[in-house]
């Protein structure tokens, strides 16, 4: 218990570390070199987000996830991405968000309710055991990009959505457009209206397939998420596109 408390305390403290950008936040990002090239055209927009985050911290807000995790989805090679799962924004509870949409740090209990429902559908769809924790990074290792529409949030009760419409959406639109324009296989899993608003960016491209359903939130999961079989469908599309299938078991 003491070790877990110390881990949570360390994570909370790291999120409090002042963000120093010197106007060039882009150059400080811990991302794969392939993504650095992709993001270079929007470096000014990323620098503006760095200024915004620094101002938030200067005003006393803790930001989730901490800076060292914020760009985790971009540490995997751009050309290896074959599946895109779009989330909304990070978990606002300190110590929970880890920079991958829907994913939780392995020590976090209990699991977020949306993730519980994702795991229930995973078990129903593929017959695999439910994962022991909420860490989805094994999917990322196989080319599944777990991308939040917004990469940061105020880490506090009621913080959800606090960094929407501050500039992240322009950045993630560029990310998605860049993935589409590669001309290589991409399966996009869009859960809920927020993610599905990106459908126009993904439409009209023979290399891209879309899988849509309601969000796995407890508020909507029973209205079409359960039984939608997104994991089997994703692997079917990957096979049709000539891309390796994903081992979804965690």
ABEGO torsion letter per residue (X at the ends): XAAAAAAAAAAAAAAABBBBAGGBAAAABBBBAAAAAAAAAAAAAAAAAAAAAAAAAAAGBBBOBBAAAAAAAAABBAAABABBBBBABBBABBGABAGBBGBBBAABOBBBAAAAAAAAAAAAAAGBBBBABABAAAAAAAGBBBBBABABBBBBBGABGAABGAGAAAAAAAAAAAAAAAGBBBBBBBBEAAAAAAAAAABGBAABBBBBBBBABAAAAAAGABGAGAAAAAAAAAAAAGBBBBBABX
